[in-house]
Amino acid sequence: EEVEDVKATLDFLKKANLIDCITEEEYVLAQVEELTGGESESAKRVRKHRENKKAELNDEEITDEIFCNKNVTLDIDIEKELDKEKDLDKEKELDNDLDKDSGQNSYAKNHKKSKKHNKKNSKIKCVSRSVDENLGKISKLYEDNIGPIYPANTQYFIEISEKIHWTLFNRAIEICIAKSNTTPGYLKGIIK
């Protein structure tokens, strides 16, 4: 460095009380001991922000799990209530038919009705089973290729499994991998 530049720098540091002169050739920076190993204000702020964000995420996950479990329980309870109501309606219909018609004729009608009802129920169960299988395959594909499924996203995966087949979902994941962009947002965009 130029001698004049060094002198100007040393003069400035002395005037600002940032450097102490021990000898003509030896200088010590005044605040080095205080700053070394210390944390700046901005670093403190960033660390605190990260801690707060992490705490919020943990709270949200716990809350989502609680709501998710409540929703599942409510859905199961609602289904049970609906099944009970259907059974009561069937019994009332049978009783009414027996009162109106003769025994044999009414029995044949009710038998036909129950067969139709059983066919509908078996179709619903079959569709429900295929949606469950589709959801399982979609979930596995996502976890294997993109990442874990968080409680906040479970409803999205349930809706997707009802709308598209898992092979189409697999193709969307293949596109994500081919483009080297395996973010959930990119995957959702491809599916749309």
Summary of the structure (lengths in Angstrom):
residues: 192
radius of gyration: 35.5
end to end distance: 62.2
largest distance: 123.8
contacts: 420
relative contact order: 0.05
helix: 80%
strand: 3%
